[in-house]
């Protein structure tokens, strides 16, 4: 009989977005043996605690076993303002982790007024933090 393991508690991380003034990225990260689940959102000091933000996009990405540099992705839920950003992060994570990644994200880089270079710096920061946690999880096994 197969042993059922209890997944680790989700990790919650906050970090400032490098070029978006006074904007904090919030990451809710669940790392499982067979996949990763990531939810991303932002907040600014002026946000009220009761304000409701749209869910954003939800993307499933998986590594392509025949081509290690490629990934396959499917949009589960699409929000026009965040679908490209979410897809980019999901594909990067799936390729680097070598497991499927489910990514939900309400970050709208255009709404934050970011240039392409600033947007990529934010993606790099988010991915680097997630990968540090992934590597430490894999190293502890």
Order of alpha helices (4+ residues) and beta strands (2+ residues): beta-beta-beta-beta-beta-alpha-beta-alpha
